[in-house]
Amino acid sequence: MPETMDSSRRWSGYVCPDCRFVFRVPRDHDGQGVVCPSCRRMLKIPTAGDRPPPLVASLRVTPAEERTTLPQAHQRGSRRHSKKSRHSAAHEWDSSPAKVRRVLSLSMERRQMFWMLIGGAALFALIVAGVLMATRSERVPLPPVADSATHGKPETVHPALDERTDAAFLAEAEPLAKKFLAATRIEDLLPLVRHPEVAETRMRGFYQKGAIDPPGLAEFNIESTVVRRGTSFAVKVRTRGFEEKYVAYVDSKQGLRIDWESWVGWSAMRWDEFLASKPTTARVFRVRLNPADYYNFQFSDDRKWQAYQIISPDGGHSIYGYAERGSDVCAKLPATSDTQQSALMLALKFPVKTPAPNQVLIDDLVAEGWVLENEPPP
């Protein structure tokens, strides 16, 4: 006898009544239980004498069944009747897959509703966040110079410079900024800045050998805002080196001019020279100021002194400055650690016979911001 025929006699085909999965079962399992490989339901394998129900149950109902089931349907509802009818093999083979399909359909509908609710909530949160950010951007003013917030009265945005509209101001300011940021010689800068007769001497000491490495203009007025502090106006630009800074403008008899000193953070004395010579006469510096908590040497009494961290415009130097508590200078300066870094012009000097190389006295607050308004020509 061929091996295939002998093998086929040792196995029986079986169809799962729930998932309709077809699989083989050894003949010695007849009359025993087996787990469906597909839906994992425990099934009873019929013996040779059993008569399995048809795969498709008949929908016809005998009069006897109608008399038996009709009162139950009226008293307990159609679902009770279905539950009772599942005791018959024919109904069990046909109703189980339908129930599974109904359960799966309800599960899919609930999942779709859940993700729709999640998506709606996320969209609502994004809209609220956008409204809050827009409101905050309208309420928080921008500094006229420097990247950090300035101390003092908040800046206000004006639509015009003198009698100019914003559009007229920007039309004149942008070409000026392009030339200013593209200049490679001091001679190219002088026609673009205010008080060139004063700025020339300062430029000669600032630029070594008169050479200028132009930063170039990549984008003008990146925040689409004209900012005013007193008589000076500023717009934020992005250089080709991806540095973002404010360019400050002032009006002059010759027209609109750029404040070169605020752009480079120029001070009356070089920082390395100031720290080496320790002058006891006050010199004006453009600085960034933070309240600090450092008390040492002759400034060790925190009840008498208020401490600040003073940073040079290029970030290359950091020292500590002190103002006497209760003085006019201390009243003008920020006094809490919650205050943001301030861009200020301060008059600084070393105390007489100081043992510390990095502790100075704050003699006066010259200006809030780095633009000195109404600076008289020499």
Secondary structure, DSSP 8 states (H G I E B T S, - for coil): --HHHHHHHTEEEEE-TTT--EEEEEGGGTTSEEE-TTT--EEE---TT-----SS------HHHHHHHHHHHHHH-HHHHHHHHTTSHHHHHHHHHHHHHHHHHHHHHHHHHHHHHHHHHHHHHHHHHHHHHHHHHHHS---SSSSS--SSS--EE-S-STT--HHHHHHHHHHHHHHHHH--BHHHHGGGBSSHHHHHHHHHHHSGGGB-----EEES-TT---EEETTEEEEEEEETTS-EEEEEEEEETTEEEE-HHHHHT--SS-HHHHHHH--SS-EEEEEEEEE-----GGG--TTTEEEEEEE-TTS--EEEEEEETTSHHHHHS--STTS--EEEEEEEE--TT-S-TTEEEEEEEEEESS--TT----
